[in-house]
Amino acid sequence: MRDAGGASRAAVAGEEDEEMKVKVLSADQLASGTSDELLEEEDVDYEDALDAMGVGAYQKLLMVVCGLANATDAIEILSLSYIIPEIETEIAAWSLGALSSAVFAGMLVGALVGGFTSDVLGRRPVLMCSMLLNAIFTALFALASGEFVMVALRFFTGFGVGASVPV
């Protein structure tokens, strides 16, 4: 239902919800139009507005970048399954479990921090920083020698992975 001002109200039980409507205005209409002229514009369905905008090169590039970010996250998580059999005779049993779970603990914290930070700073800088963190701590993990250092680096790698998920 809509009130006199055009704002949506919750539908009363038993009534059908109305379709979402949006105003589609060009930049020229926004710059030169008065509020009365804007109110006279025809309402357009949300789906029609999306169809009118179309999918351009920017949206396609954005999908590729986000897909690659998701792929690097998946590779990072799965890489430990190849590493553990090679190092299981060289480190203590507790550290194998800690290595496996540290990345997931980091992902939990990273997702909470990354989601909040992306709302405040924007999605692009958070995605770029999370991918940078992921790359740095993965490279440092490859150079690590101590068990505690390896677990800490896996946690921070998981933080980078988790921060990119809500973006």
Secondary structure by P-SEA (a helix, b strand, c coil): cccccccccccccccccccbbbbbbcccccccccaaaaaacccccaaaaaaaacccaaaaaaaaaaaaaaaaaaaaaaaaaaaaaaccccccaaaaaaaaaaaaaaaaaaaaaaaaaaaaccaaaaaaaaaaaaaaaaaaaaacccaaaaaaaaaaaaaaaaaaccc
